[in-house]
Amino acid sequence: MVRGLLVSVVMVLLAATNGAAQKPVSQGVVNSKSFVIDFIDYPSRLITLRDSDGNVDIMLCGPEIQRFNELKVGDKVTFRYHESVVFSIRKPGDKTPPPADGTGIVRTPGQKPGATMSNQMTARVTVEAIDMKVPSITVRAEDGRKMSFKVENAKNLAGVNVGDRVEVTYTQALAISVK
């Protein structure tokens, strides 16, 4: 998917959650937003999307969207943003290399275009809170942003304390389907 499209949709979904990144994380959180295609400019690869409130946005679809020509006016496009999940937590001095950062795209088979894009990143953060019941961790990034993540395996929280500076590797995913 085009990074511009991904960024725009994620921003819409994040705005719809009204600051959910700072709330405690619960398991299985998925934010979803649907649009209807109002207009398609095939030569320019632009689509005009309208949400249920009548808000309109124009999106550029790059060559990564291989089945662009199969989109039709009236198609319903649903974007699902899956919560960020921490896969590993590394304390300073840990000799184990962090998992590699990267982006992946898995295309959806079928009559209509669709795909899931995932992004894995590592960031240095300060631990602000730990919730072993979920399990989750709330951290503050170097730029001051406060974020909460579900932790895939509670064992990753062993030995981690509030105030620790750690590296977290987390994954975000955006699934796009057309009907």
C-alpha positions as CSV (number, residue, x, y, z in Angstrom):
1,M,0.0,0.0,0.0
2,V,1.1,3.5,-0.5
3,R,2.6,5.0,2.6
4,G,0.5,8.2,2.1
5,L,-2.7,6.1,2.0
6,L,-1.5,4.1,5.1
7,V,-0.6,7.3,7.0
8,S,-3.9,9.0,6.1
9,V,-6.0,6.0,7.1
10,V,-4.1,5.4,10.3
11,M,-4.6,9.1,11.2
12,V,-8.4,8.8,10.7
13,L,-8.5,5.7,12.8
14,L,-6.4,7.2,15.5
15,A,-8.6,10.3,15.6
16,A,-11.6,8.1,15.8
17,T,-10.2,6.4,18.9
18,N,-9.8,9.9,20.5
19,G,-6.4,9.3,22.2
20,A,-6.7,5.5,22.7
21,A,-2.9,5.2,22.7
22,Q,-2.8,6.7,26.2
23,K,-5.6,4.5,27.6
24,P,-4.9,1.1,29.1
25,V,-4.6,-1.6,26.4
26,S,-7.1,-4.4,26.3
27,Q,-6.7,-7.6,24.3
28,G,-8.1,-7.8,20.8
29,V,-8.5,-4.1,20.1
30,V,-9.2,-3.3,16.5
31,N,-10.2,0.1,15.2
32,S,-12.3,0.0,12.0
33,K,-13.5,2.6,9.6
34,S,-15.4,2.1,6.4
35,F,-15.7,4.3,3.3
36,V,-17.5,4.3,0.0
37,I,-15.7,5.0,-3.2
38,D,-17.4,8.1,-4.8
39,F,-15.1,8.7,-7.7
40,I,-12.0,7.1,-9.3
41,D,-9.5,8.9,-11.5
42,Y,-7.9,5.8,-13.1
43,P,-5.1,7.7,-15.1
44,S,-4.0,9.6,-11.9
45,R,-4.7,6.6,-9.6
46,L,-6.8,8.8,-7.3
47,I,-9.9,7.6,-5.4
48,T,-12.4,9.8,-3.6
49,L,-13.6,8.1,-0.4
50,R,-16.7,9.2,1.7
51,D,-17.3,8.1,5.3
52,S,-20.7,7.5,6.9
53,D,-20.7,11.2,8.1
54,G,-20.3,12.5,4.6
55,N,-16.7,13.5,5.0
56,V,-14.7,13.1,1.8
57,D,-11.0,12.4,1.3
58,I,-8.9,11.9,-1.8
59,M,-6.3,9.2,-1.7
60,L,-3.4,8.5,-4.1
61,C,-3.0,4.8,-4.8
62,G,0.6,4.0,-6.0
63,P,1.7,1.1,-8.1
64,E,1.9,-1.1,-4.9
65,I,-1.9,-1.4,-5.3
66,Q,-1.7,-4.0,-8.0
67,R,-5.4,-4.4,-8.6
68,F,-6.3,-0.7,-8.6
69,N,-8.2,-1.1,-12.0
70,E,-10.6,-3.5,-10.3
71,L,-12.0,-0.8,-7.9
72,K,-15.4,0.5,-8.8
73,V,-17.5,3.5,-7.7
74,G,-19.8,2.3,-4.9
75,D,-17.3,-0.2,-3.6
76,K,-17.2,-0.3,0.2
77,V,-13.6,-0.1,1.6
78,T,-12.9,-1.1,5.2
79,F,-9.7,-0.3,7.0
80,R,-8.9,-2.2,10.2
81,Y,-6.0,-1.0,12.3
82,H,-4.9,-3.7,14.7
83,E,-3.4,-2.5,18.0
84,S,0.3,-2.4,18.4
85,V,1.7,-5.5,20.1
86,V,5.1,-5.6,21.8
87,F,7.1,-8.7,20.8
88,S,10.3,-8.1,22.8
89,I,11.7,-5.8,25.5
90,R,15.4,-5.5,25.8
91,K,17.2,-3.8,28.8
92,P,20.4,-1.9,28.3
93,G,23.4,-4.2,28.0
94,D,21.3,-7.1,26.6
95,K,23.6,-8.8,24.0
96,T,20.7,-10.3,22.1
97,P,20.1,-8.3,18.9
98,P,16.7,-6.8,18.5
99,P,14.4,-8.3,15.9
100,A,14.8,-6.7,12.5
101,D,12.6,-3.7,11.7
102,G,10.6,-4.1,8.5
103,T,7.4,-3.8,6.6
104,G,5.4,-6.5,5.0
105,I,2.4,-6.7,2.6
106,V,0.2,-9.8,2.3
107,R,-2.3,-9.4,-0.6
108,T,-5.8,-10.8,-0.2
109,P,-7.0,-13.3,-2.9
110,G,-10.4,-12.9,-4.3
111,Q,-12.4,-10.8,-6.7
112,K,-11.8,-7.5,-5.0
113,P,-8.4,-5.9,-4.0
114,G,-7.3,-6.2,-0.4
115,A,-4.2,-6.5,1.7
116,T,-2.7,-6.4,5.1
117,M,0.3,-4.2,5.8
118,S,2.4,-4.7,8.9
119,N,5.3,-2.7,10.2
120,Q,7.7,-3.9,12.9
121,M,9.8,-1.2,14.7
122,T,12.2,-0.9,17.7
123,A,12.2,2.2,19.9
124,R,14.1,3.3,23.0
125,V,11.6,4.2,25.7
126,T,11.1,4.8,29.4
127,V,8.7,2.5,31.2
128,E,5.9,4.4,32.9
129,A,3.5,1.6,33.9
130,I,3.2,-2.2,33.7
131,D,-0.1,-4.1,33.8
132,M,0.5,-7.8,34.3
133,K,-3.3,-8.6,34.0
134,V,-3.5,-7.7,30.3
135,P,-0.4,-7.9,30.0
136,S,0.6,-4.4,28.8
137,I,3.2,-1.7,29.2
138,T,2.9,2.1,29.1
139,V,6.0,3.9,27.9
140,R,7.3,7.4,27.1
141,A,9.2,7.8,23.9
142,E,12.3,10.0,23.5
143,D,10.1,12.7,21.9
144,G,7.7,12.8,24.9
145,R,4.9,10.8,23.4
146,K,3.2,8.4,25.8
147,M,2.0,5.0,24.4
148,S,0.5,1.8,25.7
149,F,1.0,-1.6,24.1
150,K,-0.3,-5.1,24.7
151,V,2.7,-7.4,25.4
152,E,2.5,-10.6,23.4
153,N,4.2,-12.8,26.1
154,A,4.0,-11.8,29.7
155,K,7.5,-13.3,30.2
156,N,8.9,-10.4,28.3
157,L,8.0,-8.2,31.3
158,A,10.1,-10.2,33.7
159,G,12.7,-8.0,35.4
160,V,11.3,-4.8,33.8
161,N,10.4,-2.1,36.2
162,V,8.8,1.4,36.1
163,G,11.5,3.9,35.3
164,D,13.6,1.5,33.3
165,R,15.0,2.6,29.9
166,V,14.4,-0.3,27.5
167,E,14.1,-1.1,23.8
168,V,10.7,-2.3,22.7
169,T,10.0,-4.0,19.4
170,Y,6.4,-3.7,18.4
171,T,4.2,-4.4,15.4
172,Q,1.3,-2.5,13.9
173,A,-1.0,-3.8,11.2
174,L,-3.5,-2.3,8.8
175,A,-5.9,-4.6,6.9
176,I,-7.8,-3.2,3.9
177,S,-10.8,-5.0,2.3
178,V,-13.1,-4.0,-0.6
179,K,-16.6,-5.2,-1.0
